[in-house]
């Protein structure tokens, strides 16, 4: 049946078939989610212990919405992976702070993750079928092997770019090399694909400003920036970022796409800018929720579900999560309208701990590590 989990290769048919059809909680998604929940309950001891603590097991859960989400913080205290130790295809680390250790995400296979990320990337960055040389404002994966972001970028580059230049090497940005390759693209009239973090791009624009330089990249060039909106207050407003790309590189807002993702999710969420431009229609607000993901918005205090348009805590149910829990409770706040996700920032530390109270009680009760 369409949408059921294929446990032989870990890629659900909702992803493998490649259709980008929005829809609510369809039965295929629900049945796939419940099948994945049962598998993960059986193979992730810490997750199973948490589910038993909540009184929700595969035998008692009949609706995908009742599958217990784990807070993102759980990856810092527990091994939330079905992958046997030593057999990992990838290990990602989530961001930590000066007082907390990073979380760890272990994947026995990256097949579903790669299938999801490539379909999302191609749909939103390359709907015209272009295959452009890439300029990555970041490092190769080998220099940041625990980063899910640079894993994603390198897989996209390998799949879709005929050539690539990585601006960051040895932990240092090579602005002069970026200048050269961008100037060459401008001179030759060859459009390029720019990929990187918002902060790296803004640092490069400061370099151009200091040197009194500006570029006008050829028509068809486009950029994906990620990050820049995970704090309660972003360091840069979106309008400022769009203006900087237009001023320094000649990339219009229609050709600049912001991406959102986390190490605990196998799927990403993209702005509509370039897809709307390609399809000749007005841009849709927010970011696209892939068809194999369901996002719920919960009241931060009661964890009751909020209706469309009302903001709250974001919980994602992602079929691309094969070896780690399918349901992840983030510390992000925002709202959903149909299949569009609108991000508003992150909860403060105390608020985030409050939202994770069920897991805190599990830990207090001696929850398995």
N, C-alpha and C positions, 0 to 999 in steps of 0.2 A: 504493500500500500504506500502511496506517495507520502513522504515525510517521515517514514519510520527509520529508526537508527540502523545503519549497516555496521555491525560490530566487526566485520571482517577487515575493513580498511579504515574505520573510524570516521569516514566522511558521510554525514547524513545526506540523504537524497535531496533535501531542500537546498543544500549547498551544491552538491554534485551536478544536479540538473541545470543549475545556473539561471533559473527563472527569477526575475526581479519583480515579483508580484506582491504588493502589500496586502495586508488583510489582518484582521484581529487574531484572536486566539483560535485559530482554525484547529479542527480535530487532528490533522496530521502533525501540527506542531505539538499539540498536547500529548499525543501518544508517543511521539519521539522523545519529548521531555521526560515523561514518566519512565520510559524504557532506559533512558540514560541515567536517570536518578537511581533506578534499581541496580544498574551495573556499578555505579559509583558508590552506592551504599555497601555493596558487597566487597569492593576492592580498596576503599579508603577507610581504614579503621577509625581515624580521628573524626572523620565526617559522620560515620555510622554512630559513633558514641554521642556526638552532638545531636543527631536526629533522634536517638533514643531518649536523650535528656529532654527534648522537646515533646516527645510522645508522637513523633511523626516518622513513620517507617514506610517502605514501599507497600506493605500490606494494608496500611491504613490511609494512604494518600491516594485519592482518586482524581484530583484536579491538579493540573500543573502549577497553579498559583499557590498550592499548599506545600510544594517542594521547598524545604527549608534553605534559604540563602545563607551563605557564610559571609560574615563581614570581611572586608579586604584585610583587616588587621589580623585575621586568623592565620594568614600565610606567614606572619612573623613569629607565631608561637607554636604552630603545628605543621606537620607534614600533610598537606592536603593534596596528595597525588596518588593516583592508581599505578604509576609507573614503578616497576621494581628498581630499587636502588642500584646504580651502576649501569643501568641499561638506557639512560636518558638520551634522547635525541637532542634535547635542549634544556638548559636551566636558565631561567630568567630571575633577576632580582628586582624587587620593587624598591622604590625610594624609601630610605630611612631618614632619621633625623639624628641630631647630636645625642638624644636621649633614648632613641629606639633603634633596634636593629632592622635591617631591610628584610622584607618578606622574600620567600623563595618559591618559585613556580617550577615544578619539574614535569617535563613532558616526555612520555615514552615514544610518542610519534608527533611530528608536526604536520601530518598530512591534512587534517581538517583545518588547522590554523592557516596553512599556506593556501588551501583552496578558498577559504573565506577572504583572506587579505588580498589575494590577487583579483578576485571577482569585485570586491569593493573598490580597489584601486583603479582597475581598468574602467569600471563604470563611471567613476567620478572624475578621473584625470585624463582618460584616453577614450572617451566615447566616440571620437572621430576616427579611431583606429590608427592614430599617429604613433610612430615609433621614433622617439627623439633621443639624442644623446643626453645623458643625465649629468648634472652637476650637483653633487651631494654636499651640503653644508653640514658635515658630520664625518665620523670615522667609518672605516670598513668594519664589518662585524668582527673580524679577527682581533681588532683592537678594543672592542667592547663586547666580548662574548656573552655577557650576562644581561645585555640590554635587549628587550623585546622590540624597542623602536628601531634600532639599527638592524636587527634581524629582519623586520618587516621591510625596511627600505632596501636592504640588499636583495631580498627575494624579488621585490618589484623591479629593481634594476636588472637583475639577471633575466627576468621573464620578458621585459618590455623595452629595455634600452639597448641600442646597438653598441654603445660605448658609455663609459662613466669616468668622471673625475671626482675624487674625494678630497675635499678641501682641508679636512682635519687629519693630521698624521702625527703620531707620537704625542697625542694630546694637545697639539698646538695648531691653531688655524693658520693656513698659508694664504693670507689675503692677496699677496702678489700673484700667486698662481690663479686664484679666483679672478683677479683683474684680467689676466692674460687670456684665460679661456672664454670669459664673457666678452671681452673685446674682440676676440677672434670670431665668435658667433655673430656679433654685431656687424663686423666688417664683411663677413661672407654671406650674411643674410640667411643664416641657418638657425631655425628655431631650436630652443633647448627646453629641457625639463629640469626645474630646480626643486630640490627636496631638502628639507632640513627643519630644525627647530626654529620657532619664532625668535628666540633669544639670539641664536647664531646669526640669523638674517639681520636682526636689528643691530647687532655688533658690527656686521659687515657694512651696513649703511653708515654707521658712525665713522668707519674707516674711510669710506668714499667721501663723506662730508669733510673730514679732516684734510683730505687730499684735493678737495675741490673737484671731484670726479662725478660724473653721472653717465649712465648708459641708456641706450634705447634698443632693447632686444627685438629681434625680428618677430613679425606677426606669427602667431601660432605658438609662441613661447608661453609657458605656464609654470606655476609654482604651487607646491604643497607645503604649507607650514603647519607645524604641530606644536602643541603646548601654548603657553601664554595665557591660559584662562583657567588654570587649576587652583589658583589662590582665591580667597574670598574676594580680593580685589586684584585684578590682573595688572601687571606692571605696565602694560601698554594697552590702551583702548584699541578696539578693532579698527576704528576709523583711522587712527594714527598709523597702524600697521599697513593698511591698504594705501594710504597716502604715501608712505615711505617706499613701497614697492613701485608705485606709479612714478614717483619722482626720480628714484635712483636707477630703476631698471626699465621703466616704460611698460611695466606689467599692470594692466588695468584690473580693477577689482573683479571683473568677470572672469579673469584668468588666474585668480588667486583663490586657493581652496584650503580651508582649515580642516584639519583632521583631529579627531579625539579618540584615544584608546588608552587602555591600561594593560599592565602585564598579566592581570588576572582574567583577561578576556581574550578570546581568540579572534574576535571581530572588531572592526573599527567603524566609526561614524564620520561622515563627510558632509561638508557644506554643499549646497546645490549650485554654487556660482557657475562653474564651467559647464556642467551638464545642462543648466538652463540656457546658457549662451548657445551651446551646440544645438539644442532643440528649439531655439528661437521663441522662448516663452519667458514670462516674468520669473524671477528667482523665488523659490520657496524658502520660508524662514526655517531656521533650525538645521539640524543634521539628519540625514537619512538613517533610519533604523533598518538594518538588513532584514529580509524576510525570515531568516532563520534565528532571529533574536526577538525576544519580547521584553519590553522595558516597562516596569511598574514604578509608579511614583507613590511613595508612602509618607504619611505624616511622621515627622521626625520623633514626636513624643509618643504617639500611640501605635505607630506602624500600621494604621488603617490606610486602605488604598484611597488615593485622591483621584478625582475625576480629571478628564482632559482639561488642560488649561490652568490647573492649580499646581503650584510648585511644592516640592517636597524632596524627600530622599530618593535617590535613584537605585533601583535594583534591576539587574539585567539577567535574563535567562538566555544563555547563548549556546546553541547546539554545536558551535565550534569548540566548546570546552569538552574535550573527550577525557583527558586524564585528570582534570581538576574539576571541582564542583560546577555543575551547569549553572547554578544560581549564585550570583555574587552581589552582596550588598555593598555599594560603594560609599564613599564619604562625600560624594558630589550631590549638589542640589540643583534642581531644575524642574522642568515640566514637559509634558508630552501633549502633542496635538496630532491625533491619528498616528501616522508612521514617521513623525518628525520629532526629534529630541532637541529641546532647548536647554542649554547649560547656563547656570547662573553662578557657579562658583563651588567652593568647598565649605563644609562645616568646620567650625572652630573645634579645637581639641576636646573641650568639655562636651560640646554638642555631639561630636562623633562618638565619644565613649557612651553617652546616654543612649544613642541609637543602637549601640551594640550591647545593650544590657542583657539580652538573653544569652549571648556568648560569654559575657563577663560572669554571669551566674553559673554557667557551665564550667568555667575555669575555677571559680570559687568552690565548686562541688568536686574539684579534683579531676576535671576533664582530661582525657588522655592526650598526651603530647605526641 
